[in-house]
Amino acid sequence: MDWILTFTGFLLIGSVLFDFLFTTLSGNGAASISTNVNAWIANLYQPRSDNGRRWIGAIQLISTLLAWIILFFIGGLLLFSGFDEMVINSTTKEAANFPERIYFTGYVLSTLGTGDYVPGDNFSRYCTITYAILGFFVLTTAITYIINVMGAANNKKNLAAFISSMGNTPLELYDYFTTTPDAKLFTDRVDNIVTLINTHSSYHICYPIVHYFLSDKEAFSAAAQLASFHEATAAMRITYRDNEEVTAHLERIDRVRGRFLEIARMSEQQLTGNEDLLRLRHKWTSRVPEMAGFANAIDENEKRLGALLQQSGRTWREVYEGID
């Protein structure tokens, strides 16, 4: 039983370290523990209000960090509970009881090192110093991870803010981009938009948890603004179908937006329920004749945009707000 506890402790510590290192340092997404924690929180807590959208990102981040720390702590506790000699009282030299081992594990993990309980043999000393070093590494790397995730969340807001600065609805964006016959206002800003979307996609790959950082203000909601921008550019594709330069830029936008939507997390169930979009597009056609014939079908990317809106607690009705 002693070796079983020790081996289980080593195994748990190793599993948590792998998940932690892959998620924070690999730049290739999240491993199973953090992914499952995020999915569980997302199913439990649906952001349906401004207050919910304001806090969901922080809740996901704190939950992920707590999961790592708690599991890493449990792994250490199992390790230090394997044998009596693993932890002893520094004064009496008696084996520590279970609550005292909890205390010892906690201060080794936090690298406090108070010294009233100490390892009792060489094996436990090696385990203690290794666990302390790993604990220090985990805690300091977690701080860096938080900073990187917040940077990714700010970039996500910058993307939304840049789009909303040109218009808050698809019609406003369309009117802005088509102010001049050659769509110069659009072509002049394509590089900025592509850069922001690509940067957001890269952050999304590196730190998938950024997906859960939402905004309580629609102007800073990436989901709402990307959906609005898509609708505007879809109309422009018809308006400028004979303009090769504008068409080339629109295809470029479609590619970078499509790549982002491919990596965004969404279930098959969330890809349904876009009936409002068809109805709202029909209302738009009376004001933008070029949309005629476009409002009868929804493609895969539009389904994904609808799912993205649903995950952020928003709807196509909010995207088209103000259009009668």
N, C-alpha and C positions, 0 to 999 in steps of 0.2 A: 504493500500500500504506500510505503514511503517513496519508492521510486516512481510509482504511478503518479503521485502528486507532483513530484519534481519534473517528470517528463511532460505531464499535462501543462505545467507552468511554462516550461521551455517552449512547448508547441504553441500555446496561446500567445506568448510574447512574440514569437517569430511570425505568427499569422498577422498580428496587429501591426508589427513593424513593416511587413511586406505591404499591407494595405495602406499604411500611413505614407511610406516612402513612394509607392507607385502613385498615389493620389496627389501628393504635395510636390514631388520632384520630377516625375517622369515626363510631364507635359503631354501625356496621352490619355487623359481621362481619369476616372475614378475606379478603384478596385471594388470588390464585392461588398465589404462591410459598409463603406461609406455610401455606395450606390443603394444598398438595401435600406439603410437608415433614411436617406433622402426620399426614396420611394414610399416608405412607410409614413413619414411625416407628411408627404404630399397627399397621400390618400386620407390621412387623418385630419389634415388642416387645409381646407379649401378657401383661398382668399376671395371672398365675395363682397368685400367692402374696402374703402380706402384704408381703414385701420389694419385690416387683414393683409392687404398688399404691402403696407408699410413695414410689417414685422416678419413676414414669411421668410425673407432671406436671412435675417438675423437668427430666427428660430432654427432654420436648416443648418446654418454654420455652427451655432452653439451645440446643437444636437450631435453633429458629426464629431466635433472636438471632444465632447463629453463621452461619446461612444468609444473613441480611441483611448482616452485617458482611463475610463472605467475598466475596459477590457485589459489594458496594459497593467493596471493596478491589480486586477484579479489574477492575471498571470504571475505577477511578482509574489502575491500572497500565497498562491499555490506552491510556487518555488520555495519560499521561505517556510512553508508548513510541512515540507517533506520529511525532515528529520529534526530531532530535538536540538542538535548541535547547530542548526542553521541560524538560530537567534537565541542569545542568552542574555541574562541580566549582567551588566558590566560590573556590578558590585558583588552580588551573591554568586554569580556564575551558574545560576539555575536556569533551566530551559524556560523560555518565555511561553506564556499561554496564548490562546488564539487572539484575544483582544490586543495583547501586546505585540503580536506579530503583525496585526493590522496597522498598529501605530508605527512599527519599524518599517514596514513596506511603504507607508505614506511618506515618512521623512527621508527614506532613501530615494524614492521617486522624485521628491521635490528638492533633493540634494541639500537638505537642511543639516543633517548629520549631528543631532543633539548629543549622541554618545551614551545615553543611559541604557540602551540595548545595543549589542554588538554581535557580529558573526562569531560563532564558536569554534570553527576550524578553518583550515586553509581553503577547502572547497567552498564553504559559505562566504569566505572573504573574497574569493575570485568572483563568485556570483554577485555579491553585493557591489563591488566596484564596477562590474560590467553593467549591472542594472542601473546604477547611479549615472554612469556615463550615457547610457541609452536614454534614461529619463531626462537628463539635461538636454540631449540632442532633440528629443521629441518636443519638449516644451519650447525650446528656442525656435525650432523649425516651424512649429505651429504658429508662432507669432509672425514669422515671415509669410506663411501661407495666408493668414488673415489679411495682411497688407496686400498681397497679390490679388486675392479675391476681391477686396474692396476696390482695387484699381480696375479690375475687370468690370465690376458693377458700375463704376463711374464712366467707363468707356461706353457701356450699354446705354446709360442715360445721355451721354453726349451724342450718340447716334440718333436717339429719339429727338433730342432737342434740336439737332441740326435739321432734321426733316420738318419738324413742327414749325421751325422759324420761317419756312417757306409756305406753310399752309396747314391748317388744322383738320381739314377734311379732304377727301379725294378731289372734290370739285375745286377747292381753293388751290390745291397743289397743281391741278390741271391748268387752271386759269393763270397761275404764276408761271409755269413752264412754257405756256403757249402765248405769253405776252407778245413775243416777236414771232414773225412767220417762220424763222429758221430755228426756233426753240433754243436760242443762244443761252438763255438763263439756265436751261437744263444741261446743255452740253458743257457749259463752263463749270458746273458743279458735280458732274459725274465722277471725276477723279476723287473728290472729297467723300462722296457717298460710298463709292467702291472701297476706299481705304477704311472707312469706319465700319462697313459691313464685314470686310475681310478681317479686320482687327477683332471685331466681336466674335466672328467665327473661330478665330485662333484661340481667343480666351475661352470660348465655349468648349473647345477640345481640351485645352489645358486644365480648366477648372469648371467642370460641368455644373457645379453647384451655383454658378452665376445665373443659371437658368431660373433659379427661384428668387432672385433679387428683382422685385417688382417696384413699381412706383405708384403712389396714390394719386398722382397727377397725370392726366392723359397725355399732356405735352411731353412728358418724360417717360412714357411707356413705350418701350421698343416694339412690343407686339402690336399695339394700336397704330403706331406711326409706320411700321413696316407694312401693315395691312393697307393703310391709307395710301402709302406710296405705291404699293402694287396696283391698286385700283386706278390711280392716276396714270401710271405708266402703261397700263393695259389700254386705256383710252388713247394715249399718245401713239401707241403702236399702230392703231387704226388711222389716226389723223395724219401721221407722218409715214405711212406705208410706202410712199414713193420717194422719201428722202433717205438716201443710203447712209448718210452720216448719222442721222438721228436713230435710224433703225439699228445700226451697228452698236451705238451706245446703249440702246434699250436691250439688245441681246446680251451685252456685257453685264448689265444690271441683272437680267434674268439669271445669268449663270452664277453670279456671286450670291444672289439671294437664294437660288435653288440649292447651292452647296450648304448654305447655313441651315436651311430647312431640313436638309437630309440628316444633319447631326443633332438637331433639336429633339429633345425627348418628347414623344407623344405616343399614345396608344391607338390601336385601330378604332376603338370606340369613340375616341375624341375626333376622329377624322370624319365624323358624320354630323348631321344637324346644321347644315349651312343654308337651309331653305330661305332664311331671311335675306341672305346675300343676293339671291336671284330677284327677289321682290324689290330690294333697295336699288339694284342696278336698273330695273325697269323704270323706277321713279327718276333716275338720273338721266335716262335717255331723252326725256322730254326737254332737258336743258342742254344736253350735249349730244347732238344728233349722231356723232361719230360712234357712239356706244351702241347704236342700233345693230342688232344681230349678235352682239357680244354677250348679252345678258341671259343666255339660254342654257349655259353649261358651266360646270365648275371643274377645273382640272386638279391634278394631285397637289400642286403647290398651294392652290387656293384652299384646299381641304386642310393642308398643314398650317396655313395661316389662321384658319378658323380654329384649329386645335390650339394653336399658340395663344389666340385670344381667350379661348375657354380656360386654359391653364392660368391665365393672368386675371381671371374673373371678369372678363370683358366680353362684348358681343360685337357683331358686325353693325348692329343698330347704333352703338356708340361711335363706331368709326364714321358712320354716315350721319352723325348727329347734325340736325339743322336742315337736312334736305327733306322737303315735303313731297 
